[in-house]
Amino acid sequence: MSASSSTYRVLAPPARKPPLHVLIPSTYAEDAAHLREKTLRIGFLFRAMAIFRVDKMIIYHEDPSRPSKNAGLIKLICDYMSTAPYLRKRLFKLRPELKYVGLLPPLNIPTHPESPEPPEDLWELREALVERRGKLAVIHAGLKKAITLDAPLRNGAKIIVLTRRHGKGVRVRIRSRKRLPYYLGTTVSLHEGPLIEILSKYRYAVATDKNGVPLTDVADRLRLEIRGAEGPVCVAFGSYERGLDEIAALQGARLDKLFNICVNFIPHQGVRSVRTEEAVYAVLSFLNNLI
């Protein structure tokens, strides 16, 4: 999974163009009876975000006047998963909510290298943590030794470094996350307000609902509109209790006023109801061929 720029050959897949953002309800996995099951389902969902190179996952409340406490658990587990394993002990204290994260498979995104030794022939992306020691910045990047630099880096900052083995040493380059043309992981945020607030920021938004237009009828239109979209494309999912049409009505809005298009991505589904995580894999698998 290598991609090249004019300066570096980097071990990482390219970023999506346009970027892809996904909206997930805060009640996701709330119906699970035990924290163990909740953790596994959240982990399964977040792996889909990584597999399909989603840039941002946004957690929203179905009813903003009655926010679900489950939102914090989703964000916490996803943030834990998206953090490089060699940084987790520094960034996460022991918490009961994280009791079962050891059961989750590693995310293995490009910024989570497994070996403390970078390759010689390619530059490797690494998530790193800055620790200030006087005028010096000590960078913890999962290497055999921490990197010490005389650089104006903020204490506690999470940064991206490029590393490459050079003889007995390691070459290091600090690069801005925004300027790197690679998939670097999925960021997670929590939106407290109604859907109309977050959706107003997008020029193209797709609703997924079993009452939407069958994918077979709009596949060509969807392909053209998504590829021609300006800015990030947003894809929203409903919950196990309510579809997006019901959630929109609950918030005093209409689905056709919130979204550019509402699509049934699994026409003629063979089960009574499709779980959110199942819908996510089905939808993102299709979109993966478009952008």
C-alpha positions as CSV (number, residue, x, y, z in Angstrom):
1,M,0.0,0.0,0.0
2,S,2.4,2.6,-1.1
3,A,1.8,6.1,-2.6
4,S,4.4,8.5,-3.9
5,S,4.8,12.3,-3.7
6,S,7.3,14.4,-5.6
7,T,9.7,14.2,-2.6
8,Y,9.0,11.0,-0.7
9,R,8.0,7.4,-1.3
10,V,5.7,6.7,1.6
11,L,4.1,3.5,2.9
12,A,0.4,4.6,2.9
13,P,-2.7,4.6,0.8
14,P,-3.8,7.9,-0.7
15,A,-6.4,10.1,1.0
16,R,-9.9,10.3,-0.5
17,K,-10.8,13.0,-3.0
18,P,-13.3,14.3,-2.1
19,P,-13.0,13.5,1.6
20,L,-15.7,11.3,3.1
21,H,-17.4,12.0,6.4
22,V,-19.9,9.7,8.1
23,L,-22.7,10.5,10.6
24,I,-23.5,7.8,13.2
25,P,-26.2,8.1,15.9
26,S,-25.1,8.3,19.5
27,T,-27.4,5.4,20.4
28,Y,-25.3,3.0,18.3
29,A,-24.8,-0.2,20.3
30,E,-26.8,1.2,23.2
31,D,-29.1,-1.8,22.9
32,A,-26.2,-4.2,23.8
33,A,-26.7,-5.8,27.2
34,H,-23.1,-5.8,28.3
35,L,-20.0,-3.5,28.0
36,R,-18.1,-6.3,26.3
37,E,-20.6,-6.5,23.5
38,K,-20.8,-2.8,23.1
39,T,-17.0,-2.6,22.9
40,L,-16.9,-5.3,20.2
41,R,-19.6,-3.6,18.1
42,I,-18.1,-0.2,18.3
43,G,-14.7,-1.7,17.3
44,F,-16.3,-3.5,14.4
45,L,-17.9,-0.3,13.2
46,F,-14.7,1.8,13.6
47,R,-12.7,-0.8,11.6
48,A,-15.1,-0.1,8.7
49,M,-14.1,3.6,8.9
50,A,-10.5,2.6,8.7
51,I,-10.9,0.0,6.0
52,F,-12.7,2.4,3.7
53,R,-10.5,5.5,4.6
54,V,-13.2,7.6,6.1
55,D,-11.7,11.0,7.0
56,K,-14.1,11.9,9.8
57,M,-16.8,10.1,11.9
58,I,-19.4,12.4,13.5
59,I,-21.6,11.2,16.3
60,Y,-25.0,12.9,16.4
61,H,-28.0,12.8,18.8
62,E,-31.3,11.6,17.4
63,D,-33.0,13.9,19.9
64,P,-30.6,16.7,20.9
65,S,-32.9,17.6,23.8
66,R,-32.3,14.2,25.2
67,P,-28.7,13.4,24.4
68,S,-27.5,9.8,24.8
69,K,-24.6,9.2,27.3
70,N,-23.6,6.4,25.0
71,A,-22.0,9.1,22.7
72,G,-19.0,9.5,25.1
73,L,-18.4,5.7,25.2
74,I,-18.3,5.5,21.3
75,K,-15.9,8.4,21.1
76,L,-13.7,7.1,23.9
77,I,-13.3,3.6,22.3
78,C,-12.8,5.0,18.8
79,D,-10.2,7.5,20.1
80,Y,-8.4,4.7,21.9
81,M,-8.4,2.6,18.7
82,S,-7.1,5.4,16.5
83,T,-4.2,6.1,18.9
84,A,-1.0,4.3,18.0
85,P,-0.5,1.3,20.4
86,Y,2.9,2.6,21.7
87,L,1.2,5.9,22.8
88,R,-1.9,4.5,24.6
89,K,-0.4,4.1,28.0
90,R,0.8,7.8,27.9
91,L,-2.6,9.1,26.8
92,F,-5.2,6.9,28.4
93,K,-5.6,6.3,32.1
94,L,-7.2,3.0,33.4
95,R,-10.9,3.5,33.0
96,P,-13.8,1.0,33.5
97,E,-15.1,1.9,30.1
98,L,-12.0,0.6,28.5
99,K,-12.1,-2.8,30.3
100,Y,-12.6,-4.8,27.1
101,V,-10.6,-2.9,24.5
102,G,-8.0,-5.7,24.7
103,L,-10.4,-7.9,22.8
104,L,-10.4,-5.6,19.8
105,P,-8.2,-6.4,16.8
106,P,-5.4,-3.8,16.1
107,L,-6.5,-1.1,13.7
108,N,-3.2,-1.3,11.7
109,I,-3.7,2.0,10.0
110,P,-0.6,3.6,8.2
111,T,0.4,5.7,11.3
112,H,0.5,2.5,13.5
113,P,3.7,0.7,12.4
114,E,4.3,-2.6,14.1
115,S,8.1,-2.5,14.2
116,P,10.2,0.0,16.2
117,E,12.6,-0.1,13.2
118,P,11.5,1.8,10.1
119,P,12.3,0.5,6.6
120,E,15.3,1.6,4.5
121,D,13.6,1.9,1.1
122,L,10.4,3.8,2.1
123,W,9.4,6.5,4.5
124,E,7.1,5.3,7.2
125,L,4.3,7.4,8.8
126,R,4.2,7.4,12.6
127,E,1.9,9.1,15.0
128,A,4.0,10.8,17.7
129,L,3.6,12.6,21.0
130,V,5.6,15.7,22.0
131,E,7.0,16.0,25.5
132,R,8.7,19.4,26.4
133,R,11.9,19.2,28.4
134,G,13.1,22.7,28.8
135,K,14.0,24.1,25.4
136,L,14.0,20.7,23.8
137,A,11.1,18.6,22.4
138,V,11.2,14.9,23.1
139,I,9.2,13.0,20.5
140,H,7.8,9.6,21.3
141,A,7.2,7.8,18.0
142,G,7.4,4.1,18.9
143,L,11.1,3.9,17.9
144,K,13.7,2.2,20.0
145,K,14.7,5.6,21.3
146,A,12.8,8.8,21.6
147,I,13.8,11.6,19.3
148,T,15.1,14.9,20.8
149,L,14.8,18.1,18.8
150,D,15.4,21.8,19.3
151,A,12.0,22.7,17.9
152,P,9.1,24.9,18.9
153,L,6.6,22.1,19.4
154,R,3.8,22.3,22.0
155,N,3.9,19.9,25.0
156,G,1.4,17.1,24.6
157,A,0.8,17.7,20.9
158,K,0.1,14.7,18.7
159,I,2.1,15.0,15.4
160,I,2.9,13.0,12.3
161,V,6.5,12.1,11.6
162,L,8.1,10.4,8.6
163,T,10.8,8.0,9.5
164,R,13.3,6.0,7.5
165,R,16.3,3.9,8.5
166,H,19.6,5.3,7.4
167,G,22.6,3.2,8.3
168,K,22.6,2.6,12.0
169,G,20.4,5.7,12.6
170,V,16.9,7.0,11.7
171,R,16.0,10.0,9.6
172,V,13.0,11.9,10.8
173,R,10.8,14.6,9.1
174,I,7.9,16.4,10.8
175,R,5.0,17.0,8.4
176,S,1.7,18.8,8.8
177,R,-1.2,16.3,8.8
178,K,-3.2,18.6,6.5
179,R,-0.5,18.7,3.8
180,L,0.1,14.9,3.6
181,P,-1.8,13.3,0.7
182,Y,-2.3,10.0,2.5
183,Y,-5.0,8.4,4.7
184,L,-3.8,9.0,8.2
185,G,-6.7,7.6,10.2
186,T,-10.3,8.6,11.0
187,T,-10.9,11.5,13.4
188,V,-14.0,11.3,15.7
189,S,-16.1,14.2,16.9
190,L,-19.4,14.7,18.7
191,H,-22.1,17.0,17.5
192,E,-24.6,18.2,20.1
193,G,-27.1,20.1,18.0
194,P,-29.7,19.1,15.4
195,L,-28.8,17.5,12.1
196,I,-29.5,20.7,10.2
197,E,-26.6,22.4,11.9
198,I,-24.0,19.9,10.9
199,L,-25.5,19.2,7.4
200,S,-25.5,22.9,6.5
201,K,-21.7,22.7,6.3
202,Y,-21.8,20.2,3.4
203,R,-22.6,20.9,-0.2
204,Y,-23.4,17.2,-0.8
205,A,-25.0,14.9,1.8
206,V,-26.4,11.4,1.3
207,A,-29.1,9.8,3.6
208,T,-29.2,6.0,3.8
209,D,-32.7,4.7,4.5
210,K,-34.7,1.7,3.5
211,N,-37.5,4.0,2.2
212,G,-35.0,5.8,-0.1
213,V,-34.7,5.5,-3.8
214,P,-33.2,2.0,-4.7
215,L,-29.5,2.2,-5.5
216,T,-30.2,0.4,-8.8
217,D,-32.2,3.4,-9.9
218,V,-29.7,6.1,-8.9
219,A,-26.2,4.5,-9.1
220,D,-25.1,6.5,-12.2
221,R,-26.5,9.8,-10.8
222,L,-24.8,9.2,-7.4
223,R,-21.5,8.4,-9.1
224,L,-21.5,11.7,-11.1
225,E,-22.7,13.9,-8.2
226,I,-20.2,12.5,-5.7
227,R,-17.2,12.8,-8.0
228,G,-18.2,16.3,-8.9
229,A,-18.8,17.4,-5.2
230,E,-17.0,20.4,-3.9
231,G,-15.7,19.8,-0.4
232,P,-16.3,16.7,1.8
233,V,-19.1,14.3,1.0
234,C,-21.3,13.4,4.0
235,V,-23.1,10.1,4.4
236,A,-25.6,9.6,7.3
237,F,-27.0,6.5,9.0
238,G,-30.0,6.0,11.2
239,S,-30.3,3.9,14.3
240,Y,-31.6,0.5,15.3
241,E,-34.9,2.1,16.5
242,R,-35.4,4.9,14.0
243,G,-34.6,5.5,10.3
244,L,-33.3,8.8,9.2
245,D,-36.8,9.9,8.0
246,E,-38.1,9.3,11.6
247,I,-35.1,11.1,13.1
248,A,-35.5,14.1,10.8
249,A,-39.3,14.3,11.7
250,L,-38.3,14.1,15.4
251,Q,-36.1,17.1,14.9
252,G,-38.9,19.0,13.1
253,A,-37.2,18.7,9.7
254,R,-37.8,16.9,6.4
255,L,-35.3,14.5,4.9
256,D,-35.5,16.0,1.4
257,K,-34.6,19.4,2.9
258,L,-31.6,18.0,4.8
259,F,-30.0,15.8,2.2
260,N,-29.3,16.0,-1.5
261,I,-30.4,12.4,-2.0
262,C,-31.9,9.6,0.1
263,V,-30.8,6.1,-1.1
264,N,-31.7,2.5,-0.2
265,F,-28.3,0.9,-0.6
266,I,-29.7,-2.6,0.0
267,P,-32.8,-2.9,-2.1
268,H,-34.8,-6.1,-1.5
269,Q,-33.0,-6.8,1.7
270,G,-33.5,-10.4,2.9
271,V,-33.9,-9.6,6.6
272,R,-36.5,-7.5,8.5
273,S,-34.0,-4.9,9.6
274,V,-30.3,-4.2,8.8
275,R,-28.1,-3.2,11.7
276,T,-26.2,0.0,11.5
277,E,-22.8,-1.6,11.3
278,E,-24.1,-3.9,8.5
279,A,-25.4,-0.9,6.6
280,V,-22.1,0.9,7.0
281,Y,-20.1,-1.9,5.5
282,A,-22.6,-2.2,2.6
283,V,-22.7,1.5,1.8
284,L,-19.0,2.2,2.2
285,S,-18.1,-0.8,0.1
286,F,-20.2,0.7,-2.8
287,L,-18.8,4.2,-2.3
288,N,-15.3,2.8,-2.2
289,N,-15.6,2.3,-6.0
290,L,-16.7,5.9,-6.5
291,I,-14.2,8.0,-4.6
